[in-house]
Amino acid sequence: MDSQLTREHLLVNAEDFEMVGIKEDETDVISAKTISFWSEVFQTFMRNKLAMFGVVVLIIVALMAIFAPELSKYSFSEQTGAYNMPPSSEFWFGTDNLGRDIFVRVWMGARISLIIGLAAAAIDVVIGVLWGSIAGVVGGRVDNFMMRVADVLTAVPYLLVVILLLVVMEQGLIPMIVALSITGWVRMARIVRGEVLSIKNQEYVLASRTLGASTWHLIKRHLIPNAMGSIIVTMTLTIPQAIFTESFLSYIGLGVTPPMASWGTMASEGNEAILTAPWRLIFPAVLISLTIFAFNAVGDGLRDALDPKLRK
């Protein structure tokens, strides 16, 4: 009798138990849901409404800067004979004191500002990434010397350096880009150096160095790709700084030469007629503010998306 009860207790059904953990047939489904780092960054960025608003604004400004001056029946320097006309169906943004169409001039100024901002940012990226990565990888006396050079360049205020260079050089588009790039790369170099110092002691970098990888190979294949997030964010925030600096310098007469249109020169000319023709100041001032705000919104969105602590 006891042996029979024992056998009955040993007979169990599979339905009495519940599987704990991952079932074998579900592993493929779970692994299929994983996404890459950049895909997650993109999805997080797309959920940021303010950043997406900035993207839309920048796309509109870029498209208008490219096509509006080409499609308009007036050129940016053409004198139409209608002086200080308010906005109308003929002149959407009005005209200035010389009879030039402000609509065309505003978008030509957007083209100049975007070219200067993007070119200055690109030069800052190239010089800053190379300078900061070499200083961080090599270290020692080389790092100390390179960072002291950066300290000397930042000892003098950035805007003062740009003004002095523009006073010495001739005014124009190329001198403006060169002047903005002389010391603008220092911030990028410091950020890249800090990223490199934190990355170069990782196991995969040490393994590559042990296998005989050169310094350039380490920079190109390991250090720069892993610091790309900080580089992109810094570049995005460098562009509005360059646009604002160009607008300010053009406002005080050190920007592009007339009759070339620039937001800064248009704001300076419109300031003289703020009571009689306020539209001459309003339109360039609004576009300067809106473009800088859009770039900063995109930069903040990228920073939040690339930071694991801020990414939800």
HELIX and SHEET records of a PDB file:
HELIX    1   1 ASP A    2  LEU A   10  1                                   9    
HELIX    2   2 ALA A   14  ASP A   16  5                                   3    
HELIX    3   3 GLU A   24  GLU A   26  5                                   3    
HELIX    4   4 THR A   27  ALA A   32  1                                   6    
HELIX    5   5 PHE A   37  MET A   46  1                                  10    
HELIX    6   6 LYS A   49  LEU A   71  1                                  23    
HELIX    7   7 ILE A  102  VAL A  138  1                                  37    
HELIX    8   8 GLY A  140  ALA A  155  1                                  16    
HELIX    9   9 TYR A  158  VAL A  168  1                                  11    
HELIX   10  10 LEU A  173  SER A  181  1                                   9    
HELIX   11  11 TRP A  185  ILE A  199  1                                  15    
HELIX   12  12 GLU A  203  THR A  210  1                                   8    
HELIX   13  13 THR A  215  LEU A  218  1                                   4    
HELIX   14  14 ILE A  219  LEU A  223  3                                   5    
HELIX   15  15 ILE A  224  ASN A  226  1                                   3    
HELIX   16  16 MET A  228  TYR A  251  1                                  24    
HELIX   17  17 TRP A  263  ASN A  271  1                                   9    
HELIX   18  18 TRP A  279  LEU A  306  1                                  28    
END                                                                             
